[in-house]
Amino acid sequence: MKIRTAYICNNCGYQSPKWAGKCPECETWNVFEETVIEKKNPNGIKEAKAGTPTSLDINNLSEQRIALEMDEINRVLGGGILAGSLILLTGEPGIGKSTLTLQICDQIANGGKKVLYVSGEESQNQIATRAKRLNINSENISFFGETNLETIIATLNEFNPEFIIIDSVQVLNSADLSSVAGSVPQIRYSAEKFMEHAKTTGVPVVLIGHVTKDGTLAGPRVLEHLVDTVLYLEGDRYQNFRILRSQKNRFGSTNEIGIFEMNDKGLEEVKNPSAHFIEGRKENAIGSAICVTLEGTRSLLVEVQALTNITPFGYPKRSANGYDVNRLQMLISVLQKYARINLANQDVFVNVAGGIRLKDPSCDLGILVSIASSFLQKSMDAHSVFIGEIGLSGEIRSVNQIQKRVKEAEKLGFKKIFIPTSKEKISSTAEVIEMKDIMEI
């Protein structure tokens, strides 16, 4: 056994014989860690035997899914948990990852399946206390506290569970590797072993992962490539809403989101998220507007708030919570040039209520209207909704699925719906107002 060391990038897994400040593969700074790599003697490798390829039969496909009681999770996963799938669930500390997985375990155990919860971070007492708070008491849920990978795999082969939770993959270590737990080789090797177990036995495995301070998955990016599905649990820990988003899904869409509300009984589904996001809105508030965003197949009404104030400094500040700051800068420039609203000496703050992050360009018009409302000190009609993307010449551009967005606004009782000029005929009981540019509004 020959032992050598190499420097491995924590972000992408690139190997270098010497340390470097910047990774040449992913161009990230200060990510190289020295790792011991064990290389076996090539003289001891036995000759491999050829396998037998089989035909790709698409007529006899069988897709076995475990449908959960929570429709929000089923929507994100593409219909339920697929047999033999390897799922990675990640999110900020304290956001509710362990709570959500324990609720999933309860629903699967109630279906008569044997569940094993493997934890290397929390003791059996801590898991039991959380289960008691969530009113979970199933004989089909078993606990195993261990961090050694070989012991865990041996236990899985002997216990034969039908659903597995690993909490978390960053604390596992293998005796086959001399590196410490949490290093790139350990995480990658552990994920490969669980992937092999899931594919050979057909048992779904959920790995819980940590995130870095900027919200990305901790560990090598190869971990995301190994698993079948990557789920992010997002939200502000000081607010009740939690959003389950799929970053990668080999068995479904990555555009769907699941919306939950955190309370003392765990995470509960939000059946009508639009009503929750605009709940508590002040009547005829200045600097407030309602826009419609599209998340997968779901339309959501969201309140956007803006505040403008004379800056005490020479350079005005632009700040956004739940919205892209660079796009906010663009909208402010368009507003100044074509609407003759001078914001050169104004600090502009934008907030998306409810803790959701807006990436849909159809919300541009709502952001722009809220900024103008705050600067002009004029409140908008509380029953108005704004849909449209803003171009650099001040035009209001059309967005996809306008009819679906209009129907969602109409369902919640809004009377005026401002949309871009469209060739599509919009049917609605509300007043639909078409506009070409921002001067019309």
Helices and strands as residue ranges (DSSP letters): E 2-9, E 15-16, E 32-39, G 42-44, E 65-66, H 71-77, E 81-82, E 86-91, H 97-110, E 115-119, H 124-133, E 141-145, H 149-159, E 163-167, G 169-171, H 184-201, E 205-209, H 222-226, E 229-234, E 241-249, E 257-263, E 266-269, H 273-277, E 288-295, E 298-310, E 318-321, H 325-338, E 346-352, G 361-363, H 364-376, E 384-386, E 389-390, E 396-397, H 402-411, E 416-420, E 431-435
